[in-house]
Amino acid sequence: MAQFPERRLTIGETTYVAVEANKLWNDSGIHIVPGQTYNFIVPENEEWIDWNIPCSADGYRSTPLIRPWEMLRRVPNANWLQLIGTILADQKYLQY
């Protein structure tokens, strides 16, 4: 069940979605249309913090201390805390 009313975006339309980092899954309620192109933009001044490590939507690379846990990430080759998108909760994650 979507946390927002489900809808389709029109060409050129912009919408904002709050992402709660403590949730495993954030449902935007936006219908993705095959053949369309979508841009995901995070404001440059957005700062995310993982324990004591600040980062942007690009996340941060592993340190030697946390490298053994890389295989536990939802997207093993992604940075820690990197913004990841998916179409439907049960499909593979897409890295942007």
N, C-alpha and C positions, 0 to 999 in steps of 0.2 A: 504494500500500500504506500502510495506516494505521500511525502510529508507536505507537499504543495499540490494545488490542483494541476492535473495533467493538461498540457497544452503544447501547441506547435508555435515556433517562432516564424514571423514573416521575414522576408528578405530585408536586411538592414536593421532589423530589430535587435535591441540590446536588452539583456536581462541580467540580474544579479542574483547569485546564489551564495548563501552563507554556508561554509563548510565547517562542520564541527569535528575537529581533529580527534576528539576522544571517542567518536563513533566509528565503527568498522565500515559502515555504509551510509552515505548521504544521498538520498534520492532527490534530484532536482525537480522531478515531475515534467521535464521537458522531453517531448517526443522528438527523436532523431529521425530525419527523413533520408532514406537511401538516395545517394547521388548528390546530396547537399554538402556544402563545406561549412564547418563551424570553427570559430576561433575562441580559444579559452585564454582570457587575459587576466592576469593577477596584477593589481597595482604594485608599482615598484617599491613603495614604502611598506608593503606588507612584510611583517617579520613573524616567523614561526619559531618557537623555541622547543627543542627536544632536550629535556632535563636542563642542561646549562649551555646548549649549543644553539646559537641563533642561526637562522637560515631563511632563504626565500622559498618560493614555490619550486625551485630547482632542487631543493633539499641539500644534503651534504654527503660527501664521500665517507666511506668507512674509515675508522681509525683502527690501529692494530688491536685495540681492546675489544671492539665490537665486530670485527671481521668474521669470527666464527659463527655469528648469528645471521649472516647474509642470506643463507638458504631459507630462513624463516620469513623473509619479506614476501609480501604478496606478489611482487614483481622482483625476482632475484637480482636482476641486473640494474635496477633503479637505485637512485641515491636514497638514503634514509630521509623520510619526510617529504619526498618529491611528490608533487601533485600528480595523481594518476586518474585517468578517466576510464569508464567502462560503459558498455551498452548492455543493459540488463545485469542484475546482480549475479547471475549464475554463469556468465560468460567470462572469457579471459579478459584481463585488464589491458587497457591500451595506454601506452606511455606517451605523454605529450611534452 
